[in-house]
Amino acid sequence: MTDSSDLDLAITRVEHELAALFARIRVGWREAAETVHPDLQPLGYQVLVSIATGKATSAGEIIERLQTDKSAVSRQVRQLEGLGLVESVPDRADRRARVLVATDLAQERVSAARARYESRLGETLRQWSADDLDHFADLLAALSGAQSAATSSSASSPSSGRPAPASG
């Protein structure tokens, strides 16, 4: 076999393993969503976690963080409000604006769901050495950075080379 075909086989294996990992992650999100509320969808769980952790407290921030569309986020936020998991309150810094906050019930249920997931992940990762984990984290960061750069460059206008206008 040539180096090129060895590389192609290795890339195929990585793609296969990533697909399997992503499938497992989606199952984990579904299970976590069900832990929070039986009617909650996986995207709703991701929205709720973004709000509960303070990483995104407006629809725009959630859209950017989760790379999803406005209508999907809007539906999820409405459902979360209906389930008593999220409230929209005036922003302390700008009383004209509103921010999304997780209720105490949501914080409690998200904590339980995350503890369960993190416990399972921790059990698996504790079987690896610290050096292997550091190397794995470095490889993931490099892959993520490369994919982010590729996504950014594909969003550029082919005719001008300028970034395409942001939607939303």
Phi and psi in radians as a Rosetta constraint file:
Dihedral C 1 N 2 CA 2 C 2 CIRCULARHARMONIC -1.521 0.35
Dihedral N 2 CA 2 C 2 N 3 CIRCULARHARMONIC 2.880 0.35
Dihedral C 2 N 3 CA 3 C 3 CIRCULARHARMONIC -1.040 0.35
Dihedral N 3 CA 3 C 3 N 4 CIRCULARHARMONIC -0.641 0.35
Dihedral C 3 N 4 CA 4 C 4 CIRCULARHARMONIC -1.130 0.35
Dihedral N 4 CA 4 C 4 N 5 CIRCULARHARMONIC -0.771 0.35
Dihedral C 4 N 5 CA 5 C 5 CIRCULARHARMONIC -1.254 0.35
Dihedral N 5 CA 5 C 5 N 6 CIRCULARHARMONIC -0.570 0.35
Dihedral C 5 N 6 CA 6 C 6 CIRCULARHARMONIC -1.091 0.35
Dihedral N 6 CA 6 C 6 N 7 CIRCULARHARMONIC -0.754 0.35
Dihedral C 6 N 7 CA 7 C 7 CIRCULARHARMONIC -1.128 0.35
Dihedral N 7 CA 7 C 7 N 8 CIRCULARHARMONIC -0.749 0.35
Dihedral C 7 N 8 CA 8 C 8 CIRCULARHARMONIC -1.064 0.35
Dihedral N 8 CA 8 C 8 N 9 CIRCULARHARMONIC -0.722 0.35
Dihedral C 8 N 9 CA 9 C 9 CIRCULARHARMONIC -1.143 0.35
Dihedral N 9 CA 9 C 9 N 10 CIRCULARHARMONIC -0.707 0.35
Dihedral C 9 N 10 CA 10 C 10 CIRCULARHARMONIC -1.144 0.35
Dihedral N 10 CA 10 C 10 N 11 CIRCULARHARMONIC -0.719 0.35
Dihedral C 10 N 11 CA 11 C 11 CIRCULARHARMONIC -1.103 0.35
Dihedral N 11 CA 11 C 11 N 12 CIRCULARHARMONIC -0.754 0.35
Dihedral C 11 N 12 CA 12 C 12 CIRCULARHARMONIC -1.053 0.35
Dihedral N 12 CA 12 C 12 N 13 CIRCULARHARMONIC -0.729 0.35
Dihedral C 12 N 13 CA 13 C 13 CIRCULARHARMONIC -1.117 0.35
Dihedral N 13 CA 13 C 13 N 14 CIRCULARHARMONIC -0.752 0.35
Dihedral C 13 N 14 CA 14 C 14 CIRCULARHARMONIC -1.064 0.35
Dihedral N 14 CA 14 C 14 N 15 CIRCULARHARMONIC -0.792 0.35
Dihedral C 14 N 15 CA 15 C 15 CIRCULARHARMONIC -1.045 0.35
Dihedral N 15 CA 15 C 15 N 16 CIRCULARHARMONIC -0.735 0.35
Dihedral C 15 N 16 CA 16 C 16 CIRCULARHARMONIC -1.106 0.35
Dihedral N 16 CA 16 C 16 N 17 CIRCULARHARMONIC -0.798 0.35
Dihedral C 16 N 17 CA 17 C 17 CIRCULARHARMONIC -1.162 0.35
Dihedral N 17 CA 17 C 17 N 18 CIRCULARHARMONIC -0.662 0.35
Dihedral C 17 N 18 CA 18 C 18 CIRCULARHARMONIC -1.115 0.35
Dihedral N 18 CA 18 C 18 N 19 CIRCULARHARMONIC -0.733 0.35
Dihedral C 18 N 19 CA 19 C 19 CIRCULARHARMONIC -1.058 0.35
Dihedral N 19 CA 19 C 19 N 20 CIRCULARHARMONIC -0.745 0.35
Dihedral C 19 N 20 CA 20 C 20 CIRCULARHARMONIC -1.130 0.35
Dihedral N 20 CA 20 C 20 N 21 CIRCULARHARMONIC -0.717 0.35
Dihedral C 20 N 21 CA 21 C 21 CIRCULARHARMONIC -1.130 0.35
Dihedral N 21 CA 21 C 21 N 22 CIRCULARHARMONIC -0.783 0.35
Dihedral C 21 N 22 CA 22 C 22 CIRCULARHARMONIC -1.095 0.35
Dihedral N 22 CA 22 C 22 N 23 CIRCULARHARMONIC -0.664 0.35
Dihedral C 22 N 23 CA 23 C 23 CIRCULARHARMONIC -1.087 0.35
Dihedral N 23 CA 23 C 23 N 24 CIRCULARHARMONIC -0.746 0.35
Dihedral C 23 N 24 CA 24 C 24 CIRCULARHARMONIC -1.144 0.35
Dihedral N 24 CA 24 C 24 N 25 CIRCULARHARMONIC -0.669 0.35
Dihedral C 24 N 25 CA 25 C 25 CIRCULARHARMONIC -1.110 0.35
Dihedral N 25 CA 25 C 25 N 26 CIRCULARHARMONIC -0.754 0.35
Dihedral C 25 N 26 CA 26 C 26 CIRCULARHARMONIC -1.070 0.35
Dihedral N 26 CA 26 C 26 N 27 CIRCULARHARMONIC -0.686 0.35
Dihedral C 26 N 27 CA 27 C 27 CIRCULARHARMONIC -1.098 0.35
Dihedral N 27 CA 27 C 27 N 28 CIRCULARHARMONIC -0.729 0.35
Dihedral C 27 N 28 CA 28 C 28 CIRCULARHARMONIC -1.077 0.35
Dihedral N 28 CA 28 C 28 N 29 CIRCULARHARMONIC -0.724 0.35
Dihedral C 28 N 29 CA 29 C 29 CIRCULARHARMONIC -1.108 0.35
Dihedral N 29 CA 29 C 29 N 30 CIRCULARHARMONIC -0.713 0.35
Dihedral C 29 N 30 CA 30 C 30 CIRCULARHARMONIC -1.105 0.35
Dihedral N 30 CA 30 C 30 N 31 CIRCULARHARMONIC -0.778 0.35
Dihedral C 30 N 31 CA 31 C 31 CIRCULARHARMONIC -1.113 0.35
Dihedral N 31 CA 31 C 31 N 32 CIRCULARHARMONIC -0.730 0.35
Dihedral C 31 N 32 CA 32 C 32 CIRCULARHARMONIC -1.125 0.35
Dihedral N 32 CA 32 C 32 N 33 CIRCULARHARMONIC -0.731 0.35
Dihedral C 32 N 33 CA 33 C 33 CIRCULARHARMONIC -1.043 0.35
Dihedral N 33 CA 33 C 33 N 34 CIRCULARHARMONIC -0.761 0.35
Dihedral C 33 N 34 CA 34 C 34 CIRCULARHARMONIC -1.145 0.35
Dihedral N 34 CA 34 C 34 N 35 CIRCULARHARMONIC -0.563 0.35
Dihedral C 34 N 35 CA 35 C 35 CIRCULARHARMONIC -1.126 0.35
Dihedral N 35 CA 35 C 35 N 36 CIRCULARHARMONIC -0.684 0.35
Dihedral C 35 N 36 CA 36 C 36 CIRCULARHARMONIC -1.244 0.35
Dihedral N 36 CA 36 C 36 N 37 CIRCULARHARMONIC -0.854 0.35
Dihedral C 36 N 37 CA 37 C 37 CIRCULARHARMONIC -2.843 0.35
Dihedral N 37 CA 37 C 37 N 38 CIRCULARHARMONIC 2.386 0.35
Dihedral C 37 N 38 CA 38 C 38 CIRCULARHARMONIC -1.045 0.35
Dihedral N 38 CA 38 C 38 N 39 CIRCULARHARMONIC -0.438 0.35
Dihedral C 38 N 39 CA 39 C 39 CIRCULARHARMONIC -1.596 0.35
Dihedral N 39 CA 39 C 39 N 40 CIRCULARHARMONIC -0.053 0.35
Dihedral C 39 N 40 CA 40 C 40 CIRCULARHARMONIC -1.401 0.35
Dihedral N 40 CA 40 C 40 N 41 CIRCULARHARMONIC 2.310 0.35
Dihedral C 40 N 41 CA 41 C 41 CIRCULARHARMONIC -1.481 0.35
Dihedral N 41 CA 41 C 41 N 42 CIRCULARHARMONIC 2.771 0.35
Dihedral C 41 N 42 CA 42 C 42 CIRCULARHARMONIC -0.972 0.35
Dihedral N 42 CA 42 C 42 N 43 CIRCULARHARMONIC -0.702 0.35
Dihedral C 42 N 43 CA 43 C 43 CIRCULARHARMONIC -1.124 0.35
Dihedral N 43 CA 43 C 43 N 44 CIRCULARHARMONIC -0.676 0.35
Dihedral C 43 N 44 CA 44 C 44 CIRCULARHARMONIC -1.072 0.35
Dihedral N 44 CA 44 C 44 N 45 CIRCULARHARMONIC -0.655 0.35
Dihedral C 44 N 45 CA 45 C 45 CIRCULARHARMONIC -1.122 0.35
Dihedral N 45 CA 45 C 45 N 46 CIRCULARHARMONIC -0.767 0.35
Dihedral C 45 N 46 CA 46 C 46 CIRCULARHARMONIC -1.104 0.35
Dihedral N 46 CA 46 C 46 N 47 CIRCULARHARMONIC -0.698 0.35
Dihedral C 46 N 47 CA 47 C 47 CIRCULARHARMONIC -1.081 0.35
Dihedral N 47 CA 47 C 47 N 48 CIRCULARHARMONIC -0.823 0.35
Dihedral C 47 N 48 CA 48 C 48 CIRCULARHARMONIC -1.078 0.35
Dihedral N 48 CA 48 C 48 N 49 CIRCULARHARMONIC -0.742 0.35
Dihedral C 48 N 49 CA 49 C 49 CIRCULARHARMONIC -1.104 0.35
Dihedral N 49 CA 49 C 49 N 50 CIRCULARHARMONIC -0.714 0.35
Dihedral C 49 N 50 CA 50 C 50 CIRCULARHARMONIC -1.031 0.35
Dihedral N 50 CA 50 C 50 N 51 CIRCULARHARMONIC -0.731 0.35
Dihedral C 50 N 51 CA 51 C 51 CIRCULARHARMONIC -1.258 0.35
Dihedral N 51 CA 51 C 51 N 52 CIRCULARHARMONIC -0.832 0.35
Dihedral C 51 N 52 CA 52 C 52 CIRCULARHARMONIC -1.102 0.35
Dihedral N 52 CA 52 C 52 N 53 CIRCULARHARMONIC -0.567 0.35
Dihedral C 52 N 53 CA 53 C 53 CIRCULARHARMONIC -1.539 0.35
Dihedral N 53 CA 53 C 53 N 54 CIRCULARHARMONIC -0.100 0.35
Dihedral C 53 N 54 CA 54 C 54 CIRCULARHARMONIC 1.355 0.35
Dihedral N 54 CA 54 C 54 N 55 CIRCULARHARMONIC 0.167 0.35
Dihedral C 54 N 55 CA 55 C 55 CIRCULARHARMONIC -1.356 0.35
Dihedral N 55 CA 55 C 55 N 56 CIRCULARHARMONIC -0.346 0.35
Dihedral C 55 N 56 CA 56 C 56 CIRCULARHARMONIC -2.707 0.35
Dihedral N 56 CA 56 C 56 N 57 CIRCULARHARMONIC 2.081 0.35
Dihedral C 56 N 57 CA 57 C 57 CIRCULARHARMONIC -2.148 0.35
Dihedral N 57 CA 57 C 57 N 58 CIRCULARHARMONIC 0.147 0.35
Dihedral C 57 N 58 CA 58 C 58 CIRCULARHARMONIC -2.287 0.35
Dihedral N 58 CA 58 C 58 N 59 CIRCULARHARMONIC 2.795 0.35
Dihedral C 58 N 59 CA 59 C 59 CIRCULARHARMONIC -1.015 0.35
Dihedral N 59 CA 59 C 59 N 60 CIRCULARHARMONIC -0.742 0.35
Dihedral C 59 N 60 CA 60 C 60 CIRCULARHARMONIC -1.060 0.35
Dihedral N 60 CA 60 C 60 N 61 CIRCULARHARMONIC -0.756 0.35
Dihedral C 60 N 61 CA 61 C 61 CIRCULARHARMONIC -1.140 0.35
Dihedral N 61 CA 61 C 61 N 62 CIRCULARHARMONIC -0.672 0.35
Dihedral C 61 N 62 CA 62 C 62 CIRCULARHARMONIC -1.156 0.35
Dihedral N 62 CA 62 C 62 N 63 CIRCULARHARMONIC -0.763 0.35
Dihedral C 62 N 63 CA 63 C 63 CIRCULARHARMONIC -1.007 0.35
Dihedral N 63 CA 63 C 63 N 64 CIRCULARHARMONIC -0.813 0.35
Dihedral C 63 N 64 CA 64 C 64 CIRCULARHARMONIC -1.162 0.35
Dihedral N 64 CA 64 C 64 N 65 CIRCULARHARMONIC -0.777 0.35
Dihedral C 64 N 65 CA 65 C 65 CIRCULARHARMONIC -1.116 0.35
Dihedral N 65 CA 65 C 65 N 66 CIRCULARHARMONIC -0.757 0.35
Dihedral C 65 N 66 CA 66 C 66 CIRCULARHARMONIC -1.653 0.35
Dihedral N 66 CA 66 C 66 N 67 CIRCULARHARMONIC -0.057 0.35
Dihedral C 66 N 67 CA 67 C 67 CIRCULARHARMONIC 0.897 0.35
Dihedral N 67 CA 67 C 67 N 68 CIRCULARHARMONIC 0.934 0.35
Dihedral C 67 N 68 CA 68 C 68 CIRCULARHARMONIC -2.286 0.35
Dihedral N 68 CA 68 C 68 N 69 CIRCULARHARMONIC 3.085 0.35
Dihedral C 68 N 69 CA 69 C 69 CIRCULARHARMONIC -1.600 0.35
Dihedral N 69 CA 69 C 69 N 70 CIRCULARHARMONIC 2.812 0.35
Dihedral C 69 N 70 CA 70 C 70 CIRCULARHARMONIC -1.052 0.35
Dihedral N 70 CA 70 C 70 N 71 CIRCULARHARMONIC -0.743 0.35
Dihedral C 70 N 71 CA 71 C 71 CIRCULARHARMONIC -1.147 0.35
Dihedral N 71 CA 71 C 71 N 72 CIRCULARHARMONIC -0.654 0.35
Dihedral C 71 N 72 CA 72 C 72 CIRCULARHARMONIC -1.144 0.35
Dihedral N 72 CA 72 C 72 N 73 CIRCULARHARMONIC -0.763 0.35
Dihedral C 72 N 73 CA 73 C 73 CIRCULARHARMONIC -1.129 0.35
Dihedral N 73 CA 73 C 73 N 74 CIRCULARHARMONIC -0.745 0.35
Dihedral C 73 N 74 CA 74 C 74 CIRCULARHARMONIC -1.032 0.35
Dihedral N 74 CA 74 C 74 N 75 CIRCULARHARMONIC -0.787 0.35
Dihedral C 74 N 75 CA 75 C 75 CIRCULARHARMONIC -1.077 0.35
Dihedral N 75 CA 75 C 75 N 76 CIRCULARHARMONIC -0.763 0.35
Dihedral C 75 N 76 CA 76 C 76 CIRCULARHARMONIC -1.146 0.35
Dihedral N 76 CA 76 C 76 N 77 CIRCULARHARMONIC -0.744 0.35
Dihedral C 76 N 77 CA 77 C 77 CIRCULARHARMONIC -1.101 0.35
Dihedral N 77 CA 77 C 77 N 78 CIRCULARHARMONIC -0.747 0.35
Dihedral C 77 N 78 CA 78 C 78 CIRCULARHARMONIC -1.039 0.35
Dihedral N 78 CA 78 C 78 N 79 CIRCULARHARMONIC -0.750 0.35
Dihedral C 78 N 79 CA 79 C 79 CIRCULARHARMONIC -1.124 0.35
Dihedral N 79 CA 79 C 79 N 80 CIRCULARHARMONIC -0.772 0.35
Dihedral C 79 N 80 CA 80 C 80 CIRCULARHARMONIC -1.071 0.35
Dihedral N 80 CA 80 C 80 N 81 CIRCULARHARMONIC -0.696 0.35
Dihedral C 80 N 81 CA 81 C 81 CIRCULARHARMONIC -1.128 0.35
Dihedral N 81 CA 81 C 81 N 82 CIRCULARHARMONIC -0.755 0.35
Dihedral C 81 N 82 CA 82 C 82 CIRCULARHARMONIC -1.090 0.35
Dihedral N 82 CA 82 C 82 N 83 CIRCULARHARMONIC -0.546 0.35
Dihedral C 82 N 83 CA 83 C 83 CIRCULARHARMONIC -1.492 0.35
Dihedral N 83 CA 83 C 83 N 84 CIRCULARHARMONIC -0.003 0.35
Dihedral C 83 N 84 CA 84 C 84 CIRCULARHARMONIC 1.298 0.35
Dihedral N 84 CA 84 C 84 N 85 CIRCULARHARMONIC 0.434 0.35
Dihedral C 84 N 85 CA 85 C 85 CIRCULARHARMONIC -1.773 0.35
Dihedral N 85 CA 85 C 85 N 86 CIRCULARHARMONIC -0.356 0.35
Dihedral C 85 N 86 CA 86 C 86 CIRCULARHARMONIC -2.415 0.35
Dihedral N 86 CA 86 C 86 N 87 CIRCULARHARMONIC 2.519 0.35
Dihedral C 86 N 87 CA 87 C 87 CIRCULARHARMONIC -2.239 0.35
Dihedral N 87 CA 87 C 87 N 88 CIRCULARHARMONIC 2.601 0.35
Dihedral C 87 N 88 CA 88 C 88 CIRCULARHARMONIC -1.783 0.35
Dihedral N 88 CA 88 C 88 N 89 CIRCULARHARMONIC 2.129 0.35
Dihedral C 88 N 89 CA 89 C 89 CIRCULARHARMONIC -2.238 0.35
Dihedral N 89 CA 89 C 89 N 90 CIRCULARHARMONIC 2.746 0.35
Dihedral C 89 N 90 CA 90 C 90 CIRCULARHARMONIC -1.067 0.35
Dihedral N 90 CA 90 C 90 N 91 CIRCULARHARMONIC 2.449 0.35
Dihedral C 90 N 91 CA 91 C 91 CIRCULARHARMONIC -1.235 0.35
Dihedral N 91 CA 91 C 91 N 92 CIRCULARHARMONIC 2.245 0.35
Dihedral C 91 N 92 CA 92 C 92 CIRCULARHARMONIC -1.087 0.35
Dihedral N 92 CA 92 C 92 N 93 CIRCULARHARMONIC -0.591 0.35
Dihedral C 92 N 93 CA 93 C 93 CIRCULARHARMONIC -1.373 0.35
Dihedral N 93 CA 93 C 93 N 94 CIRCULARHARMONIC -0.539 0.35
Dihedral C 93 N 94 CA 94 C 94 CIRCULARHARMONIC -2.478 0.35
Dihedral N 94 CA 94 C 94 N 95 CIRCULARHARMONIC 1.686 0.35
Dihedral C 94 N 95 CA 95 C 95 CIRCULARHARMONIC -1.035 0.35
Dihedral N 95 CA 95 C 95 N 96 CIRCULARHARMONIC -0.316 0.35
Dihedral C 95 N 96 CA 96 C 96 CIRCULARHARMONIC -1.324 0.35
Dihedral N 96 CA 96 C 96 N 97 CIRCULARHARMONIC -0.473 0.35
Dihedral C 96 N 97 CA 97 C 97 CIRCULARHARMONIC -1.573 0.35
Dihedral N 97 CA 97 C 97 N 98 CIRCULARHARMONIC 2.823 0.35
Dihedral C 97 N 98 CA 98 C 98 CIRCULARHARMONIC -2.157 0.35
Dihedral N 98 CA 98 C 98 N 99 CIRCULARHARMONIC 2.594 0.35
Dihedral C 98 N 99 CA 99 C 99 CIRCULARHARMONIC -2.194 0.35
Dihedral N 99 CA 99 C 99 N 100 CIRCULARHARMONIC 2.733 0.35
Dihedral C 99 N 100 CA 100 C 100 CIRCULARHARMONIC -1.688 0.35
Dihedral N 100 CA 100 C 100 N 101 CIRCULARHARMONIC 2.325 0.35
Dihedral C 100 N 101 CA 101 C 101 CIRCULARHARMONIC -2.259 0.35
Dihedral N 101 CA 101 C 101 N 102 CIRCULARHARMONIC 2.534 0.35
Dihedral C 101 N 102 CA 102 C 102 CIRCULARHARMONIC -1.420 0.35
Dihedral N 102 CA 102 C 102 N 103 CIRCULARHARMONIC 2.434 0.35
Dihedral C 102 N 103 CA 103 C 103 CIRCULARHARMONIC -1.291 0.35
Dihedral N 103 CA 103 C 103 N 104 CIRCULARHARMONIC 2.939 0.35
Dihedral C 103 N 104 CA 104 C 104 CIRCULARHARMONIC -1.023 0.35
Dihedral N 104 CA 104 C 104 N 105 CIRCULARHARMONIC -0.700 0.35
Dihedral C 104 N 105 CA 105 C 105 CIRCULARHARMONIC -1.048 0.35
Dihedral N 105 CA 105 C 105 N 106 CIRCULARHARMONIC -0.768 0.35
Dihedral C 105 N 106 CA 106 C 106 CIRCULARHARMONIC -1.112 0.35
Dihedral N 106 CA 106 C 106 N 107 CIRCULARHARMONIC -0.787 0.35
Dihedral C 106 N 107 CA 107 C 107 CIRCULARHARMONIC -1.017 0.35
Dihedral N 107 CA 107 C 107 N 108 CIRCULARHARMONIC -0.751 0.35
Dihedral C 107 N 108 CA 108 C 108 CIRCULARHARMONIC -1.091 0.35
Dihedral N 108 CA 108 C 108 N 109 CIRCULARHARMONIC -0.827 0.35
Dihedral C 108 N 109 CA 109 C 109 CIRCULARHARMONIC -1.264 0.35
Dihedral N 109 CA 109 C 109 N 110 CIRCULARHARMONIC -0.647 0.35
Dihedral C 109 N 110 CA 110 C 110 CIRCULARHARMONIC -1.137 0.35
Dihedral N 110 CA 110 C 110 N 111 CIRCULARHARMONIC -0.726 0.35
Dihedral C 110 N 111 CA 111 C 111 CIRCULARHARMONIC -1.027 0.35
Dihedral N 111 CA 111 C 111 N 112 CIRCULARHARMONIC -0.757 0.35
Dihedral C 111 N 112 CA 112 C 112 CIRCULARHARMONIC -1.126 0.35
Dihedral N 112 CA 112 C 112 N 113 CIRCULARHARMONIC -0.767 0.35
Dihedral C 112 N 113 CA 113 C 113 CIRCULARHARMONIC -1.139 0.35
Dihedral N 113 CA 113 C 113 N 114 CIRCULARHARMONIC -0.754 0.35
Dihedral C 113 N 114 CA 114 C 114 CIRCULARHARMONIC -1.199 0.35
Dihedral N 114 CA 114 C 114 N 115 CIRCULARHARMONIC -0.669 0.35
Dihedral C 114 N 115 CA 115 C 115 CIRCULARHARMONIC -1.066 0.35
Dihedral N 115 CA 115 C 115 N 116 CIRCULARHARMONIC -0.723 0.35
Dihedral C 115 N 116 CA 116 C 116 CIRCULARHARMONIC -1.110 0.35
Dihedral N 116 CA 116 C 116 N 117 CIRCULARHARMONIC -0.831 0.35
Dihedral C 116 N 117 CA 117 C 117 CIRCULARHARMONIC -1.131 0.35
Dihedral N 117 CA 117 C 117 N 118 CIRCULARHARMONIC -0.841 0.35
Dihedral C 117 N 118 CA 118 C 118 CIRCULARHARMONIC -1.121 0.35
Dihedral N 118 CA 118 C 118 N 119 CIRCULARHARMONIC -0.554 0.35
Dihedral C 118 N 119 CA 119 C 119 CIRCULARHARMONIC -1.131 0.35
Dihedral N 119 CA 119 C 119 N 120 CIRCULARHARMONIC -0.805 0.35
Dihedral C 119 N 120 CA 120 C 120 CIRCULARHARMONIC -1.114 0.35
Dihedral N 120 CA 120 C 120 N 121 CIRCULARHARMONIC -0.787 0.35
Dihedral C 120 N 121 CA 121 C 121 CIRCULARHARMONIC -1.118 0.35
Dihedral N 121 CA 121 C 121 N 122 CIRCULARHARMONIC -0.755 0.35
Dihedral C 121 N 122 CA 122 C 122 CIRCULARHARMONIC -1.044 0.35
Dihedral N 122 CA 122 C 122 N 123 CIRCULARHARMONIC -0.708 0.35
Dihedral C 122 N 123 CA 123 C 123 CIRCULARHARMONIC -1.032 0.35
Dihedral N 123 CA 123 C 123 N 124 CIRCULARHARMONIC -0.749 0.35
Dihedral C 123 N 124 CA 124 C 124 CIRCULARHARMONIC -1.181 0.35
Dihedral N 124 CA 124 C 124 N 125 CIRCULARHARMONIC -0.853 0.35
Dihedral C 124 N 125 CA 125 C 125 CIRCULARHARMONIC -1.215 0.35
Dihedral N 125 CA 125 C 125 N 126 CIRCULARHARMONIC -0.468 0.35
Dihedral C 125 N 126 CA 126 C 126 CIRCULARHARMONIC -1.187 0.35
Dihedral N 126 CA 126 C 126 N 127 CIRCULARHARMONIC -0.201 0.35
Dihedral C 126 N 127 CA 127 C 127 CIRCULARHARMONIC -1.436 0.35
Dihedral N 127 CA 127 C 127 N 128 CIRCULARHARMONIC -0.161 0.35
Dihedral C 127 N 128 CA 128 C 128 CIRCULARHARMONIC -1.729 0.35
Dihedral N 128 CA 128 C 128 N 129 CIRCULARHARMONIC 2.753 0.35
Dihedral C 128 N 129 CA 129 C 129 CIRCULARHARMONIC -1.351 0.35
Dihedral N 129 CA 129 C 129 N 130 CIRCULARHARMONIC 2.793 0.35
Dihedral C 129 N 130 CA 130 C 130 CIRCULARHARMONIC -1.062 0.35
Dihedral N 130 CA 130 C 130 N 131 CIRCULARHARMONIC -0.680 0.35
Dihedral C 130 N 131 CA 131 C 131 CIRCULARHARMONIC -1.094 0.35
Dihedral N 131 CA 131 C 131 N 132 CIRCULARHARMONIC -0.760 0.35
Dihedral C 131 N 132 CA 132 C 132 CIRCULARHARMONIC -1.103 0.35
Dihedral N 132 CA 132 C 132 N 133 CIRCULARHARMONIC -0.715 0.35
Dihedral C 132 N 133 CA 133 C 133 CIRCULARHARMONIC -1.140 0.35
Dihedral N 133 CA 133 C 133 N 134 CIRCULARHARMONIC -0.738 0.35
Dihedral C 133 N 134 CA 134 C 134 CIRCULARHARMONIC -1.085 0.35
Dihedral N 134 CA 134 C 134 N 135 CIRCULARHARMONIC -0.756 0.35
Dihedral C 134 N 135 CA 135 C 135 CIRCULARHARMONIC -1.122 0.35
Dihedral N 135 CA 135 C 135 N 136 CIRCULARHARMONIC -0.761 0.35
Dihedral C 135 N 136 CA 136 C 136 CIRCULARHARMONIC -1.074 0.35
Dihedral N 136 CA 136 C 136 N 137 CIRCULARHARMONIC -0.780 0.35
Dihedral C 136 N 137 CA 137 C 137 CIRCULARHARMONIC -1.072 0.35
Dihedral N 137 CA 137 C 137 N 138 CIRCULARHARMONIC -0.715 0.35
Dihedral C 137 N 138 CA 138 C 138 CIRCULARHARMONIC -1.094 0.35
Dihedral N 138 CA 138 C 138 N 139 CIRCULARHARMONIC -0.763 0.35
Dihedral C 138 N 139 CA 139 C 139 CIRCULARHARMONIC -1.125 0.35
Dihedral N 139 CA 139 C 139 N 140 CIRCULARHARMONIC -0.743 0.35
Dihedral C 139 N 140 CA 140 C 140 CIRCULARHARMONIC -1.088 0.35
Dihedral N 140 CA 140 C 140 N 141 CIRCULARHARMONIC -0.744 0.35
Dihedral C 140 N 141 CA 141 C 141 CIRCULARHARMONIC -1.101 0.35
Dihedral N 141 CA 141 C 141 N 142 CIRCULARHARMONIC -0.728 0.35
Dihedral C 141 N 142 CA 142 C 142 CIRCULARHARMONIC -1.136 0.35
Dihedral N 142 CA 142 C 142 N 143 CIRCULARHARMONIC -0.750 0.35
Dihedral C 142 N 143 CA 143 C 143 CIRCULARHARMONIC -1.126 0.35
Dihedral N 143 CA 143 C 143 N 144 CIRCULARHARMONIC -0.778 0.35
Dihedral C 143 N 144 CA 144 C 144 CIRCULARHARMONIC -1.089 0.35
Dihedral N 144 CA 144 C 144 N 145 CIRCULARHARMONIC -0.777 0.35
Dihedral C 144 N 145 CA 145 C 145 CIRCULARHARMONIC -1.100 0.35
Dihedral N 145 CA 145 C 145 N 146 CIRCULARHARMONIC -0.722 0.35
Dihedral C 145 N 146 CA 146 C 146 CIRCULARHARMONIC -1.167 0.35
Dihedral N 146 CA 146 C 146 N 147 CIRCULARHARMONIC -0.707 0.35
Dihedral C 146 N 147 CA 147 C 147 CIRCULARHARMONIC -1.186 0.35
Dihedral N 147 CA 147 C 147 N 148 CIRCULARHARMONIC -0.660 0.35
Dihedral C 147 N 148 CA 148 C 148 CIRCULARHARMONIC -1.121 0.35
Dihedral N 148 CA 148 C 148 N 149 CIRCULARHARMONIC -0.752 0.35
Dihedral C 148 N 149 CA 149 C 149 CIRCULARHARMONIC -1.132 0.35
Dihedral N 149 CA 149 C 149 N 150 CIRCULARHARMONIC -0.714 0.35
Dihedral C 149 N 150 CA 150 C 150 CIRCULARHARMONIC -1.139 0.35
Dihedral N 150 CA 150 C 150 N 151 CIRCULARHARMONIC -0.700 0.35
Dihedral C 150 N 151 CA 151 C 151 CIRCULARHARMONIC -1.143 0.35
Dihedral N 151 CA 151 C 151 N 152 CIRCULARHARMONIC -0.735 0.35
Dihedral C 151 N 152 CA 152 C 152 CIRCULARHARMONIC -1.112 0.35
Dihedral N 152 CA 152 C 152 N 153 CIRCULARHARMONIC -0.741 0.35
Dihedral C 152 N 153 CA 153 C 153 CIRCULARHARMONIC -1.247 0.35
Dihedral N 153 CA 153 C 153 N 154 CIRCULARHARMONIC -0.522 0.35
Dihedral C 153 N 154 CA 154 C 154 CIRCULARHARMONIC -1.323 0.35
Dihedral N 154 CA 154 C 154 N 155 CIRCULARHARMONIC -0.290 0.35
Dihedral C 154 N 155 CA 155 C 155 CIRCULARHARMONIC -1.444 0.35
Dihedral N 155 CA 155 C 155 N 156 CIRCULARHARMONIC -0.157 0.35
Dihedral C 155 N 156 CA 156 C 156 CIRCULARHARMONIC -1.262 0.35
Dihedral N 156 CA 156 C 156 N 157 CIRCULARHARMONIC 2.612 0.35
Dihedral C 156 N 157 CA 157 C 157 CIRCULARHARMONIC -1.215 0.35
Dihedral N 157 CA 157 C 157 N 158 CIRCULARHARMONIC 2.220 0.35
Dihedral C 157 N 158 CA 158 C 158 CIRCULARHARMONIC -1.144 0.35
Dihedral N 158 CA 158 C 158 N 159 CIRCULARHARMONIC -0.502 0.35
Dihedral C 158 N 159 CA 159 C 159 CIRCULARHARMONIC -1.422 0.35
Dihedral N 159 CA 159 C 159 N 160 CIRCULARHARMONIC -0.575 0.35
Dihedral C 159 N 160 CA 160 C 160 CIRCULARHARMONIC -1.899 0.35
Dihedral N 160 CA 160 C 160 N 161 CIRCULARHARMONIC -0.351 0.35
Dihedral C 160 N 161 CA 161 C 161 CIRCULARHARMONIC 1.352 0.35
Dihedral N 161 CA 161 C 161 N 162 CIRCULARHARMONIC -0.019 0.35
Dihedral C 161 N 162 CA 162 C 162 CIRCULARHARMONIC -1.503 0.35
Dihedral N 162 CA 162 C 162 N 163 CIRCULARHARMONIC 2.683 0.35
Dihedral C 162 N 163 CA 163 C 163 CIRCULARHARMONIC -1.050 0.35
Dihedral N 163 CA 163 C 163 N 164 CIRCULARHARMONIC 2.501 0.35
Dihedral C 163 N 164 CA 164 C 164 CIRCULARHARMONIC -1.198 0.35
Dihedral N 164 CA 164 C 164 N 165 CIRCULARHARMONIC 2.623 0.35
Dihedral C 164 N 165 CA 165 C 165 CIRCULARHARMONIC -1.102 0.35
Dihedral N 165 CA 165 C 165 N 166 CIRCULARHARMONIC 2.528 0.35
Dihedral C 165 N 166 CA 166 C 166 CIRCULARHARMONIC -1.238 0.35
Dihedral N 166 CA 166 C 166 N 167 CIRCULARHARMONIC 2.459 0.35
Dihedral C 166 N 167 CA 167 C 167 CIRCULARHARMONIC -1.652 0.35
Dihedral N 167 CA 167 C 167 N 168 CIRCULARHARMONIC 2.781 0.35
